[in-house]
């Protein structure tokens, strides 16, 4: 399979082309830590990576994009690009959760050590909040993704639970639990894991739709009734 993977959900702007069968697949990738400016840089990165991989848009069989949790602006940038490219090329667009990718990264980096363990992927939110979701040893979600206070998992997670992602240390500090294991504290998913999860996903069950777990910080402007008198 030849696919294009895009991640702009968090601070990183990442693009990859995965080309070939599982064992021999070639991954061409680029990641830049931008925090802002994803929209201005994304299409240039896509052009650079596809050129390096010697893949034309017409040769793509799938477009993969992270759907969140993440920043509202970042998610819109990636989803718009992925949907647009998929529409032009006439291929499926597939959505991958950032939490699922963080959990996959933990399993890959730990290897056999975490092969039989559940992993709770986390992303640090604003204030005292975190995003969290548990995944079984085979990567299947064992609960829905949710936004909670960092102290909340203290009474919910089992002894020795394995945490991964930028919210892991926040949860440990807030709960006072010293038995938790931390697989990693990465603040964004590895684009290679995003690409592989997207390759294995069934398009009909992984739509490229944003996963919003909290309302936006910005509110619509209100008209002052006094100005309308």
ABEGO torsion letter per residue (X at the ends): XBBBBBBAABABBBBBBBBEBAAABBBBBBBBBAGBGAAAAAAAAAAAAAAAAGBBAAABABBBBBAOBEBAAAAAAAAAAAAAAAAAAGBBBBBBBAAAAAAAAAAAAAEAAAAABBBBBBBBBBEABBBBBBBBAAGBBABBBBBBBAAAAAAABBBGBBBBEAAAAAAAAAAGBAABBBABABABBBAAAAAAAAAABBAAABBBBBBBABBBABBBBBBBAAAAX
